[in-house]
């Protein structure tokens, strides 16, 4: 299961999912308020997003799976780990964190909400500019097109949900599954040095630091991140009984 970040949709994974689908069944979805998924309320909590993921997987009759969440998708993945950890065979925090927002970050999200209400197009353009370490015209254009398709209501609901999410480092500490952390050393949104302490929490963990990536490692370092996630998923599924439940013919589904 690949979960997109903020303010993206499932198409952010198109190229990356194709590479994984050569070996695994891949599920991508639009989280509430993004892509073709409608808004459910005025605040989309990470718990709500986790419940949506679980309902999709229940509908597909998949009991166990590896989840990789980009940025906000990682926050939702941690909520799922807290609520439905028995369904996870592994968790990848892809440019994401178990930490709650600081007071300064909460204030920043409040300002972002006001900016979206007043000038949504201007806000989205400025946000997209911080996603890459260096200029990446082709991917930047794709990201801009994806972001532009998101409604102001969906953006605000997600900002409200991220703003109130709790600290979940303790979930990592007691995780009954392996955890993979992927961070970019040139990330303008998450300082990797500030993120590293949480990586000590899980008993079974891996860390991949991308030398020249910002917040979009699956675009900026596609081969490195693809191979790391495939290797991680193979290890997560190696326990007898888990692999048969999750691995299937190579293809990608987009509910």
C-alpha positions in Angstrom: 0.0 0.0 0.0 1.4 3.3 -1.1 -0.1 6.4 0.6 0.5 9.8 -1.0 1.5 12.9 0.9 0.1 16.4 1.1 -1.3 17.9 -1.1 -1.0 15.1 -3.6 -3.1 12.2 -5.0 -2.4 8.6 -6.0 -0.9 9.6 -9.3 2.2 10.8 -7.5 3.1 7.1 -7.4 2.5 6.2 -11.0 6.1 5.6 -12.1 7.3 4.3 -8.7 4.4 1.8 -8.4 5.1 0.4 -11.8 8.6 -0.6 -10.6 7.3 -2.3 -7.5 4.5 -4.0 -9.3 7.0 -6.2 -11.1 7.4 -8.1 -7.8 4.4 -7.2 -5.7 0.8 -6.4 -5.8 0.5 -2.6 -5.3 -2.4 -0.7 -4.0 -2.7 3.1 -4.3 -5.6 5.3 -3.1 -6.7 8.9 -3.0 -7.0 9.9 0.6 -10.1 11.9 1.7 -10.2 15.3 0.0 -7.6 14.4 -2.6 -7.9 13.2 -6.2 -11.3 11.6 -6.8 -12.0 11.0 -3.1 -14.5 13.5 -1.7 -14.2 15.4 1.6 -15.7 13.6 4.5 -15.7 16.5 6.9 -14.0 19.8 7.7 -11.2 18.1 9.5 -9.5 15.0 8.1 -7.7 13.5 11.0 -4.9 10.9 10.5 -7.2 8.4 12.3 -9.9 9.0 9.7 -7.4 8.4 6.9 -6.2 5.2 8.6 -9.8 4.0 8.8 -10.2 4.6 5.1 -7.1 2.6 4.3 -8.4 -0.3 6.4 -11.8 -0.3 4.7 -10.1 -0.4 1.3 -7.9 -3.3 2.4 -10.9 -5.1 3.9 -12.8 -4.7 0.7 -9.9 -6.3 -1.1 -9.8 -9.0 1.5 -6.1 -8.3 2.4 -5.4 -8.9 6.0 -1.7 -8.1 6.1 0.4 -5.7 4.0 3.4 -3.4 4.0 2.5 0.3 4.0 4.7 3.1 2.7 3.5 6.6 3.4 5.0 9.7 1.9 4.9 12.7 4.3 1.3 13.0 5.4 0.8 9.4 4.2 3.3 8.4 6.8 1.3 10.2 9.5 -1.8 8.2 8.4 0.3 5.0 8.4 1.3 5.6 12.0 -2.3 6.1 12.9 -3.1 2.8 11.2 -0.3 1.2 13.1 -1.8 2.4 16.4 -5.4 1.4 15.5 -4.9 -1.7 13.4 -1.3 -2.7 13.9 -2.2 -6.4 13.5 -2.7 -5.7 9.8 0.8 -4.4 9.2 3.8 -6.6 8.1 6.0 -3.5 7.7 5.9 0.3 7.7 8.0 2.7 5.6 8.0 6.4 6.7 9.0 8.0 3.4 10.0 11.6 4.2 7.7 11.4 7.2 7.9 11.5 11.0 6.3 10.1 14.2 6.6 13.5 15.8 3.6 15.8 16.4 3.7 19.4 15.2 5.6 21.9 17.3 3.8 25.0 18.4 5.6 26.9 15.7 4.6 24.4 13.1 0.9 24.5 14.3 1.0 28.3 13.9 2.5 27.9 10.4 -0.3 25.5 9.5 -2.8 28.1 10.7 -1.3 30.7 8.4 -1.4 28.2 5.6 -5.1 27.6 6.1 -5.7 31.4 5.9 -3.6 31.5 2.8 -5.6 28.7 1.1 -8.8 30.5 2.0 -7.7 33.7 0.4 -5.3 32.7 -2.4 -5.3 28.9 -2.9 -3.4 28.9 -6.3 -0.6 31.1 -4.9 -0.3 29.0 -1.8 0.0 25.7 -3.8 2.6 27.2 -6.1 4.8 28.3 -3.2 4.4 24.9 -1.5 5.4 22.9 -4.5 8.6 25.0 -4.8 9.9 23.5 -1.5 9.5 19.9 -2.4 12.6 19.4 -4.4 16.3 19.8 -3.5 17.1 21.1 -6.9 15.3 22.0 -10.1 13.5 19.0 -11.6 11.3 20.5 -14.4 9.5 17.4 -15.5 8.6 16.1 -12.1 7.9 19.6 -10.8 5.4 20.1 -13.6 3.7 16.8 -12.8 3.6 17.7 -9.1 2.2 21.1 -9.9 -0.6 19.6 -12.0 -1.5 17.1 -9.3 -1.5 19.8 -6.6 -3.6 22.1 -8.7 -6.3 19.5 -8.9 -6.9 19.5 -5.2 -9.8 21.5 -3.8 -9.2 24.2 -1.1 -11.6 22.4 1.2 -9.6 19.2 0.9 -6.3 21.0 1.5 -7.7 22.8 4.6 -9.2 19.6 6.0 -5.9 17.9 5.7 -4.0 20.8 7.3 -6.4 20.8 10.2 -5.9 17.1 10.6 -2.1 17.3 10.5 -2.1 20.2 13.0 -3.8 18.1 15.7 -2.1 14.8 15.2 -0.5 13.3 18.3 3.0 12.2 18.9 3.4 8.6 17.9 7.0 7.7 18.6 5.8 5.2 21.2 4.0 3.3 18.3 7.5 2.8 16.7 8.9 1.6 20.0 6.4 -1.2 20.4 5.9 -1.9 16.7 5.6 -5.7 16.0 6.9 -5.2 12.5 10.0 -3.8 10.8 10.2 0.0 10.1 12.0 1.7 7.2 12.9 5.4 7.4 13.7 7.3 4.2 14.9 10.9 4.5 16.5 13.4 2.2 19.6 15.3 3.4 18.4 18.3 1.4 14.8 18.2 2.5 13.5 21.8 3.0 10.4 20.6 4.9 11.8 18.0 7.3 15.4 18.4 8.7 16.8 14.9 8.6 19.1 15.5 11.5 16.0 16.4 13.7 14.3 13.2 12.5 17.0 10.8 13.3 16.4 10.3 17.1 13.0 8.6 16.4 14.8 5.9 14.4 16.2 4.6 17.7 12.7 3.6 18.8 11.9 0.5 16.7 13.6 -2.7 17.6 13.7 -3.7 13.9 14.5 -0.7 11.7 16.4 0.4 8.6 17.4 3.9 7.6 18.1 5.3 4.2 19.5 8.8 3.9 19.5 10.2 0.4 22.4 12.5 -0.2 21.0 14.7 -2.9 17.2 14.4 -2.3 14.7 16.8 -0.9 11.2 15.8 0.0 10.5 13.7 -3.1 12.9 10.8 -3.0 10.9 8.6 -5.2 11.4 11.2 -7.9 14.8 12.5 -7.0 16.4 9.1 -6.2 14.1 6.6 -7.9 16.4 3.6 -8.3 17.8 3.9 -4.8 14.5 4.2 -3.1 12.8 1.6 -5.3 15.4 -1.0 -4.5 15.4 -0.2 -0.8 11.6 -0.5 -0.6 11.5 -3.8 -2.6 14.2 -5.3 -0.4 12.4 -4.1 2.7 9.1 -5.6 1.5 10.7 -8.9 0.7 12.1 -9.1 4.2 8.7 -8.1 5.8 7.0 -10.9 3.8 9.5 -13.6 4.4 7.7 -15.0 7.4 5.7 -18.1 6.3 2.0 -17.3 6.0 2.4 -13.6 5.5 3.7 -13.6 2.0 0.9 -15.8 0.7 -1.7 -13.5 2.2 -0.3 -10.3 0.7 1.8 -11.1 -2.4 -0.1 -11.6 -5.6 0.3 -11.4 -9.3 2.2 -8.3 -10.4 -0.2 -5.4 -11.1 -1.4 -2.1 -9.6 -4.9 -1.5 -8.3 -6.3 2.0 -7.8 -9.6 1.8 -5.9 
